[in-house]
Amino acid sequence: MNKTALVPIAEGSEEIELVNIIDVLRRAGVEVTVASANSDGELQICASRGTKIVADVMLEECANRRYDLIAVPGGLPGSEHLAKHPVLDKLLRDQAAEGKLFAAICAAPALVLSAKGLLAEKTATGHPSFIQSLKAKKIDGAARVVVDGNCVTSQGPGTALDFSLELVEQLCGVVKREEVASPMVLTTTPTAYY
């Protein structure tokens, strides 16, 4: 059975991050559901740099589903919109409580995960602009990607491929990570802090 992942998106989500997450996970054979958090019921969002992205479903349709991974892209105001969404709030809290994998990049570790108290017992990183507002057990501002148990965090657009490959490794193992990275002409050296 394929692993499953939820990638919530909203107006102003960072396109480099969300596309990397979706693309790399799908290359690994993960069944990815892209869910729009738009309050107007629109599947299409306008990302932070003006790119139009069309989700698979509305986030409300995911309320009663379970996923092996929930990966939250950053960007502004996308992270702010996602932080306020009640369905995502419940999904993330349940994911963490069940010990399942959850992840965030850029502004999302601070604005989404930390704001919900989900990093209180974790080592984490995030975009340098948001490190001061990141509430975590320990902050590693130098690491591109941080893995602490069932939580993966990363710094921003420039670390999106490292982050996405780490998600593949956490879900599917290091061999699958190498299978995905090799044809993309990427290094397979792990970049995460453990």
C-alpha positions as CSV (number, residue, x, y, z in Angstrom):
1,M,0.0,0.0,0.0
2,N,1.3,3.4,-0.9
3,K,2.2,6.0,1.7
4,T,-0.1,9.0,1.8
5,A,0.7,12.7,2.3
6,L,-1.4,15.8,2.8
7,V,0.0,19.1,1.5
8,P,-2.3,22.0,2.5
9,I,-2.0,25.2,0.5
10,A,-3.5,28.7,0.7
11,E,-3.4,32.1,-0.9
12,G,0.2,33.2,-0.6
13,S,1.9,29.8,0.0
14,E,5.4,29.7,-1.2
15,E,5.4,28.0,-4.7
16,I,9.0,26.7,-4.7
17,E,8.3,24.9,-1.4
18,L,4.9,23.5,-2.2
19,V,5.8,22.3,-5.7
20,N,9.0,20.7,-4.5
21,I,7.1,18.8,-1.7
22,I,4.4,17.6,-4.1
23,D,6.8,16.7,-7.0
24,V,9.4,14.9,-4.9
25,L,6.9,12.9,-2.9
26,R,5.0,11.8,-6.1
27,R,8.3,10.8,-7.7
28,A,8.7,8.4,-4.7
29,G,5.3,6.9,-5.3
30,V,3.6,8.7,-2.3
31,E,-0.1,9.3,-2.8
32,V,-0.2,13.1,-2.4
33,T,-3.4,15.1,-1.7
34,V,-3.1,18.8,-2.3
35,A,-5.8,20.6,-0.3
36,S,-6.9,24.2,-0.7
37,A,-7.6,26.2,2.5
38,N,-9.4,28.9,0.6
39,S,-12.4,30.2,2.5
40,D,-14.3,30.8,-0.8
41,G,-14.3,27.2,-1.8
42,E,-11.8,27.8,-4.7
43,L,-9.4,25.0,-5.5
44,Q,-7.0,27.4,-7.2
45,I,-4.7,29.6,-5.1
46,C,-2.4,32.4,-6.1
47,A,1.0,31.6,-4.5
48,S,3.4,34.1,-3.0
49,R,5.0,35.1,-6.3
50,G,1.9,35.0,-8.4
51,T,1.9,31.4,-9.7
52,K,-1.5,29.8,-9.9
53,I,-1.8,26.4,-8.4
54,V,-4.8,24.1,-8.5
55,A,-5.4,21.8,-5.5
56,D,-7.0,18.4,-5.7
57,V,-9.6,19.0,-3.0
58,M,-10.8,21.5,-0.5
59,L,-9.1,21.0,3.0
60,E,-12.5,20.4,4.5
61,E,-12.8,17.2,2.5
62,C,-9.7,15.8,4.3
63,A,-11.2,16.3,7.8
64,N,-11.9,12.6,8.5
65,R,-8.9,11.1,6.6
66,R,-5.6,10.0,8.1
67,Y,-2.2,10.5,6.4
68,D,1.2,9.1,6.9
69,L,2.6,12.7,6.5
70,I,1.2,16.2,6.7
71,A,3.7,18.7,5.1
72,V,3.0,22.4,5.4
73,P,4.7,24.8,3.0
74,G,5.6,28.3,4.1
75,G,5.3,31.6,2.5
76,L,3.3,34.7,3.4
77,P,0.4,35.2,3.8
78,G,0.0,31.4,3.1
79,S,1.3,30.3,6.5
80,E,-0.9,32.8,8.3
81,H,-4.0,31.4,6.4
82,L,-3.0,27.8,7.1
83,A,-2.4,28.6,10.8
84,K,-6.0,29.8,11.2
85,H,-7.7,26.9,9.4
86,P,-9.7,24.8,11.9
87,V,-9.5,21.5,9.9
88,L,-5.7,21.7,9.5
89,D,-5.4,22.5,13.2
90,K,-7.2,19.3,14.2
91,L,-5.4,17.2,11.6
92,L,-2.0,18.5,12.8
93,R,-2.8,18.0,16.4
94,D,-4.1,14.4,15.8
95,Q,-1.0,13.7,13.6
96,A,1.4,14.7,16.4
97,A,-0.6,12.9,19.1
98,E,-0.6,9.7,17.0
99,G,3.1,9.9,16.5
100,K,2.7,10.3,12.8
101,L,5.1,12.3,10.6
102,F,4.4,16.1,10.3
103,A,6.6,18.7,8.7
104,A,6.8,22.4,7.9
105,I,9.2,24.7,6.1
106,C,10.0,28.5,6.0
107,A,7.5,30.5,8.0
108,A,5.3,27.5,8.7
109,P,7.4,26.0,11.6
110,A,6.9,29.2,13.6
111,L,3.5,30.4,12.4
112,V,1.8,27.0,12.1
113,L,3.5,24.3,14.2
114,S,5.1,26.4,17.0
115,A,2.0,28.5,17.4
116,K,0.0,25.3,18.1
117,G,2.6,24.1,20.7
118,L,3.6,21.2,18.4
119,L,7.3,22.0,18.7
120,A,7.5,22.4,22.5
121,E,9.3,19.1,22.9
122,K,11.2,19.2,19.5
123,T,14.4,20.6,18.0
124,A,13.4,22.7,15.0
125,T,14.5,25.2,12.4
126,G,12.7,27.7,10.2
127,H,13.3,30.7,8.0
128,P,15.8,33.1,9.6
129,S,13.2,35.8,9.7
130,F,11.0,33.7,11.9
131,I,13.7,32.1,14.2
132,Q,12.9,34.7,17.0
133,S,9.2,33.7,17.0
134,L,9.9,29.9,16.9
135,K,9.0,28.3,20.1
136,A,10.7,24.9,20.3
137,K,12.6,22.9,22.9
138,K,15.8,23.7,20.9
139,I,16.3,25.8,17.8
140,D,19.0,24.9,15.3
141,G,19.2,28.0,13.1
142,A,22.2,26.6,11.1
143,A,20.7,23.4,9.9
144,R,19.0,23.3,6.5
145,V,16.7,20.4,7.7
146,V,16.0,19.2,11.2
147,V,14.5,15.8,12.0
148,D,13.3,15.3,15.6
149,G,11.3,12.1,15.9
150,N,8.1,12.5,13.9
151,C,8.7,16.1,13.1
152,V,10.7,17.6,10.1
153,T,11.4,21.3,9.7
154,S,13.4,23.3,7.2
155,Q,14.5,26.9,6.5
156,G,13.0,28.0,3.2
157,P,12.8,28.0,-0.6
158,G,16.5,27.2,-1.0
159,T,16.3,24.2,1.3
160,A,13.0,22.8,-0.3
161,L,14.7,20.0,-2.2
162,D,16.7,18.8,0.8
163,F,13.5,19.0,2.9
164,S,11.4,17.1,0.3
165,L,14.1,14.4,0.0
166,E,14.2,14.0,3.8
167,L,10.4,13.5,3.8
168,V,10.9,10.7,1.2
169,E,13.6,9.1,3.4
170,Q,11.4,9.4,6.5
171,L,8.4,7.9,4.8
172,C,10.0,5.4,2.4
173,G,13.6,4.8,3.5
174,V,17.0,5.9,2.3
175,V,17.0,3.6,-0.7
176,K,13.9,5.3,-2.1
177,R,15.5,8.7,-1.4
178,E,18.5,7.7,-3.5
179,E,16.2,6.3,-6.3
180,V,14.4,9.7,-6.4
181,A,17.5,11.9,-6.1
182,S,19.8,10.2,-8.6
183,P,17.8,10.9,-11.8
184,M,17.3,14.5,-10.5
185,V,21.1,14.8,-10.5
186,L,21.2,15.6,-6.8
187,T,23.5,14.6,-4.1
188,T,22.2,11.8,-1.9
189,T,24.2,12.9,1.1
190,P,21.8,13.3,4.0
191,T,21.5,17.0,5.0
192,A,19.4,16.6,8.2
193,Y,20.4,17.0,11.8
194,Y,19.3,14.1,14.0
